[in-house]
């Protein structure tokens, strides 16, 4: 459906139409830049509108931040990718950082091999997160510098199960090292 409620019927595009050519060219530029090794700007926010319109009709966001869930629910964004998909599962169910179910829907899931590991050297003597909590061990923890990344939500939830916060490590004399782009 379009903004006016009329059905949208896709037709083959014609690159001879200047507006179509410009749109496709800019999307292709963004696609190529996103694939370029070393290019730091890889999260696209795409807005589309009818030629000559003043308001943007559709906004799409390729995100790895749980904030995208709220942006879709608030209709600031119509279509978003949230990585990892577990964040969307929590949002739909009202679990973890989402106190109540968020009215969004999953359209598809792109399989990814996402993992989160907690590792320490054997000389710490730590074997469990409970050991970390009880001994208040001053670890040096390497974290992703992107503060709104979904990884931090998962870490927060896992540590909360054990009665801890990531900031506790600093109060125990440890250090949080924020590394870009990924530890």
MOSUL-V895530 format. One record per residue. RES is the residue in one letter. OMEGA is omega as a letter, one per 40 degrees, with the letter a starting at -180 (999 if undefined). Layout:
<<RES | OMEGA> <RES | OMEGA>>
//
This chain:
<<X | i> <X | i> <X | a> <X | i> <X | i> <X | a> <X | i> <X | i> <X | a> <X | i> <X | i> <X | a> <X | a> <X | a> <X | i> <X | i> <X | a> <X | a> <X | i> <X | a> <X | i> <X | a> <X | a> <X | a> <X | a> <X | i> <X | i> <X | i> <X | i> <X | i> <X | a> <X | i> <X | i> <X | a> <X | a> <X | i> <X | i> <X | i> <X | a> <X | a> <X | a> <X | i> <X | a> <X | i> <X | a> <X | i> <X | a> <X | i> <X | i> <X | i> <X | i> <X | i> <X | i> <X | a> <X | i> <X | a> <X | a> <X | i> <X | i> <X | a> <X | i> <X | a> <X | i> <X | i> <X | i> <X | i> <X | i> <X | i> <X | i> <X | i> <X | i> <X | a> <X | i> <X | i> <X | i> <X | i> <X | a> <X | a> <X | a> <X | i> <X | i> <X | a> <X | e> <X | a> <X | i> <X | i> <X | i> <X | i> <X | i> <X | a> <X | a> <X | a> <X | a> <X | a> <X | i> <X | a> <X | a> <X | a> <X | i> <X | a> <X | i> <X | a> <X | i> <X | i> <X | i> <X | i> <X | i> <X | i> <X | i> <X | a> <X | i> <X | i> <X | i> <X | i> <X | i> <X | a> <X | i> <X | a> <X | i> <X | i> <X | a> <X | a> <X | i> <X | a> <X | i> <X | i> <X | a> <X | i> <X | i> <X | i> <X | i> <X | a> <X | a> <X | a> <X | a> <X | a> <X | a> <X | a> <X | i> <X | a> <X | i> <X | a> <X | i> <X | a> <X | a> <X | a> <X | a> <X | a> <X | a> <X | i> <X | a> <X | i> <X | a> <X | i> <X | a> <X | a> <X | i> <X | a> <X | i> <X | i> <X | a> <X | i> <X | a> <X | i> <X | i> <X | a> <X | i> <X | a> <X | i> <X | i> <X | i> <X | a> <X | i> <X | a> <X | i> <X | a> <X | a> <X | a> <X | i> <X | e> <X | a> <X | i> <X | 999>>
//
